[in-house]
């Protein structure tokens, strides 16, 4: 069963299909390896009045490198003659198991783009294009402003993992008993920076800390703590390795 943080990225929303609108032929000024294959618009029935369009997008990696993040532009032409552009970004790194959601070469993925305040019945046509792509080696191609935002978000995730790592280090320096370390880490996480507490990193770390509440002879506190340290270290190191854009090889 996928964790809540993992479901954020690639799971379709269970919603009723109102109208199927296939994007116009895919076109962009510079070729990107991620290709939009199919789009269809739906309405989220949980929103009163139905004024919340969801555009579901299926993409295909036509390149040779795995993709870990991508940006989309969803352009909605309305009956009023207005065109609304909704940017959307997906990054697999914050997921609990990012490797599961990376798009390999010749791989496919699906995302749902929320377009609040737009009734599907007012949409004349939908066009979805790929704005930017980040590969698993931290090289990237596409719109510079989109890439700047995406790498900026990655830096924020790295700061969260560094903060959690610092909490772990301080707790281990203060206590020799693994159970006491876990209690200290839990307390520090719950009373620390509000911005950290609103992050997916906090949720992932705290979930592992809470495993200590079910300590058994076969899974002592020392094992829970070692697993927590290994998890946080691996996630921090992976985020650090991908938080700065690397130059593309010519």
Number of C-alpha atoms within 10 A of each C-alpha: 5 11 11 13 16 20 14 18 21 15 13 14 15 9 12 11 14 14 13 16 17 16 19 13 10 13 14 10 6 10 11 19 19 24 19 23 16 18 22 19 26 25 25 23 15 10 12 8 11 17 19 20 25 23 23 19 23 15 19 19 20 16 15 11 16 18 26 22 23 23 23 22 18 25 17 22 17 18 12 9 9 10 16 16 16 15 18 18 20 18 23 21 23 21 22 21 15 16 13 10 20 20 22 20 16 14 15 18 17 18 22 22 22 20 22 15 12 18 18 25 16 14 21 14 18 22 21 27 23 25 24 23 26 24 21 18 15 19 16 22 19 19 14 12 10 20 22 13 13 22 20 14 14 20 17 15 23 23 17 21 25 19 19 25 19 13 20 23 14 15 20 18 10 12 13 10 11 19 18 15 24 27 16 20 23 22 13 16 22 14 10 14 12 10 9 21 16 10 16 18 25 18 17 18 20 20 13 19 22 14 15 22 13 10 15 9 6 7 12 14 23 16 14 22 21 11 14 22 18 12 16 20 16 13 23 21 15 14 21 17 15 21 20 15 17 14 10 10 5 3
